[in-house]
Amino acid sequence: MKRLALLGSVMALLVAGCGLISSPPIDNPFQLGGKTTTFNLVSASATGSASVTATFEDLTNLNLPANPSGFSYNLAIQGVSFGAGCPATLPSPINVTMSATLTVSDGSGATARSAQSTANNVQFTLTVSGNQITVSNLSNGTLNLNVGQILPIIQNGGTNTAQLAAQITTVSTPDLAGCTMAITWGGGQGVLRF
């Protein structure tokens, strides 16, 4: 029985060392849920860039059993809407490619700390049916932050700032050049790997 317990402990350490164990997801860790970014789409490829900023308090309930080996944040999109300059009847589908950079920071001056990650080639599809716009097939939306940089920021030091900057390209017939497109972000999930 002792051998089985010892073998189980050794196997758990090996699996943890390979980064195969992860924490339960941390919902909306950077308080981006419900924040909106508005893009002014220009040119024939209908590209635009914009950013959104949120503040959040330290996450004091992480209770880590071991030193994590990684921290990833999975983007989420709550909804998309269109405004000025758009065709009266929106095209469907609309394929969107995005690059997104997340910067998380706290403090100021000599005590300022920050962590940053970029996800390129994030893709999703918008399907328009009447007044309803559905977001589907979100892929490549994981941002991997340096765990040694992000943990001190989100665990201590007071109020933190998260800035999500994105550049998008839309492909549709007709194109959306001259149109405004607003993305309302979901909270997304943070995952610690051990």
C-alpha positions as CSV (number, residue, x, y, z in Angstrom):
1,M,0.0,0.0,0.0
2,K,2.9,2.4,0.8
3,R,4.4,1.6,-2.5
4,L,1.2,2.5,-4.4
5,A,1.0,5.8,-2.4
6,L,4.6,6.6,-3.2
7,L,4.2,5.6,-6.9
8,G,1.1,7.9,-7.0
9,S,3.1,10.8,-5.5
10,V,6.0,10.3,-7.9
11,M,3.6,10.1,-10.9
12,A,1.8,13.3,-9.8
13,L,5.2,15.1,-9.6
14,L,6.2,13.9,-13.0
15,V,2.9,15.0,-14.6
16,A,3.1,18.4,-12.8
17,G,6.7,18.8,-14.1
18,C,5.5,18.3,-17.6
19,G,2.9,21.0,-17.2
20,L,0.0,18.6,-17.6
21,I,-1.8,19.6,-14.4
22,S,-3.7,22.9,-14.5
23,S,-5.8,24.9,-12.0
24,P,-9.6,25.3,-12.3
25,P,-10.2,28.2,-14.7
26,I,-10.2,31.7,-13.2
27,D,-13.2,33.4,-14.7
28,N,-12.9,37.0,-15.8
29,P,-9.5,37.5,-14.1
30,F,-8.8,40.9,-15.6
31,Q,-12.4,42.3,-15.5
32,L,-12.6,42.6,-19.2
33,G,-16.1,41.1,-19.4
34,G,-18.6,43.6,-20.7
35,K,-15.9,46.1,-21.9
36,T,-16.4,47.3,-25.5
37,T,-13.9,48.1,-28.2
38,T,-15.0,50.0,-31.2
39,F,-13.2,49.6,-34.5
40,N,-13.4,52.0,-37.4
41,L,-13.0,49.7,-40.4
42,V,-11.0,51.3,-43.2
43,S,-9.7,50.2,-46.6
44,A,-10.9,47.5,-48.9
45,S,-9.7,44.8,-46.4
46,A,-11.8,46.5,-43.7
47,T,-9.1,46.7,-41.1
48,G,-9.2,48.6,-37.8
49,S,-7.4,48.8,-34.5
50,A,-8.5,49.9,-31.0
51,S,-8.0,49.0,-27.3
52,V,-9.9,48.8,-24.1
53,T,-8.7,49.1,-20.5
54,A,-10.0,47.6,-17.3
55,T,-8.9,47.8,-13.6
56,F,-9.1,44.9,-11.2
57,E,-8.1,44.1,-7.6
58,D,-5.5,41.5,-6.6
59,L,-6.6,37.9,-6.8
60,T,-6.1,36.8,-3.2
61,N,-7.8,33.5,-3.3
62,L,-5.4,31.5,-5.5
63,N,-4.0,29.3,-2.7
64,L,-1.4,27.7,-4.9
65,P,-0.3,24.2,-3.9
66,A,3.0,24.4,-5.9
67,N,4.9,26.8,-8.1
68,P,3.1,27.2,-11.4
69,S,5.0,26.8,-14.6
70,G,2.7,28.9,-16.8
71,F,-0.3,31.2,-17.0
72,S,-2.6,31.4,-20.0
73,Y,-5.6,33.7,-20.7
74,N,-8.2,32.6,-23.1
75,L,-10.0,35.4,-24.9
76,A,-13.8,35.4,-25.0
77,I,-16.3,37.5,-27.1
78,Q,-19.7,38.3,-25.6
79,G,-21.1,39.9,-28.7
80,V,-20.5,42.0,-31.8
81,S,-22.5,45.0,-33.1
82,F,-22.2,47.3,-36.1
83,G,-22.9,51.0,-36.4
84,A,-22.3,54.0,-38.7
85,G,-21.2,53.5,-42.3
86,C,-22.3,49.9,-42.5
87,P,-24.4,48.4,-45.3
88,A,-28.2,48.5,-44.6
89,T,-28.2,44.7,-44.9
90,L,-25.1,43.3,-43.3
91,P,-23.3,40.5,-45.2
92,S,-23.1,37.0,-43.8
93,P,-20.8,35.3,-43.0
94,I,-18.1,37.8,-41.9
95,N,-14.8,36.2,-41.3
96,V,-12.6,38.1,-38.8
97,T,-8.8,37.7,-38.2
98,M,-7.4,39.5,-35.2
99,S,-4.1,40.1,-33.4
100,A,-4.5,40.9,-29.8
101,T,-2.0,42.1,-27.2
102,L,-2.8,41.9,-23.5
103,T,-0.7,44.1,-21.1
104,V,-1.3,43.6,-17.3
105,S,0.4,46.1,-14.9
106,D,0.4,47.6,-11.5
107,G,2.2,50.2,-9.6
108,S,3.9,53.3,-11.0
109,G,7.4,54.8,-11.2
110,A,10.1,52.6,-9.8
111,T,7.6,50.0,-8.6
112,A,5.8,49.5,-11.9
113,R,5.5,45.9,-13.0
114,S,4.0,44.6,-16.2
115,A,3.5,41.4,-18.2
116,Q,2.5,41.2,-21.9
117,S,1.5,38.6,-24.4
118,T,0.3,38.7,-28.0
119,A,-1.9,36.2,-29.9
120,N,-1.7,36.4,-33.6
121,N,-4.1,34.9,-36.1
122,V,-7.0,34.8,-33.8
123,Q,-10.0,33.9,-35.9
124,F,-13.8,33.9,-35.6
125,T,-16.9,34.0,-37.8
126,L,-19.9,36.3,-37.5
127,T,-23.2,35.0,-38.8
128,V,-25.9,37.6,-39.3
129,S,-29.6,36.6,-39.2
130,G,-32.0,39.6,-39.1
131,N,-30.9,41.7,-36.1
132,Q,-29.0,38.9,-34.5
133,I,-25.2,38.5,-34.9
134,T,-23.7,35.2,-33.7
135,V,-20.0,34.7,-32.9
136,S,-18.6,31.2,-33.6
137,N,-15.5,29.3,-34.3
138,L,-13.2,31.4,-32.1
139,S,-9.7,29.9,-32.4
140,N,-6.1,30.7,-31.5
141,G,-7.3,33.1,-28.8
142,T,-4.9,32.0,-26.0
143,L,-2.4,34.5,-24.6
144,N,0.5,33.0,-22.7
145,L,1.8,35.3,-20.0
146,N,5.2,34.9,-18.2
147,V,4.1,33.3,-14.9
148,G,7.0,34.9,-13.0
149,Q,5.9,38.3,-14.1
150,I,2.1,37.9,-13.9
151,L,1.7,36.3,-10.5
152,P,3.3,39.1,-8.4
153,I,1.1,41.6,-10.3
154,I,-2.2,39.8,-9.7
155,Q,-1.5,38.6,-6.2
156,N,-0.2,41.7,-4.5
157,G,0.4,45.4,-4.9
158,G,-3.2,46.7,-5.0
159,T,-5.2,47.8,-8.0
160,N,-4.1,46.5,-11.4
161,T,-4.7,47.5,-15.0
162,A,-5.4,45.3,-18.0
163,Q,-5.2,46.7,-21.5
164,L,-6.4,44.7,-24.4
165,A,-5.3,46.1,-27.8
166,A,-6.5,44.5,-31.0
167,Q,-6.2,44.9,-34.7
168,I,-8.8,43.2,-36.9
169,T,-9.3,42.4,-40.6
170,T,-12.8,41.5,-41.8
171,V,-13.6,39.6,-45.0
172,S,-17.1,39.7,-46.4
173,T,-19.1,40.4,-49.6
174,P,-19.6,43.3,-49.8
175,D,-16.6,44.5,-47.7
176,L,-17.2,46.6,-44.6
177,A,-14.9,49.5,-45.4
178,G,-16.2,52.7,-43.7
179,C,-18.2,50.7,-41.2
180,T,-17.8,50.7,-37.4
181,M,-17.7,47.4,-35.5
182,A,-17.9,47.0,-31.8
183,I,-16.7,43.9,-29.9
184,T,-18.0,43.4,-26.4
185,W,-15.5,41.2,-24.7
186,G,-16.4,38.2,-22.5
187,G,-14.5,37.8,-19.3
188,G,-12.4,35.0,-20.6
189,Q,-10.5,32.5,-18.4
190,G,-7.1,32.4,-16.8
191,V,-5.5,29.0,-16.3
192,L,-2.4,28.3,-14.2
193,R,-0.3,25.2,-15.3
194,F,1.8,23.2,-12.9
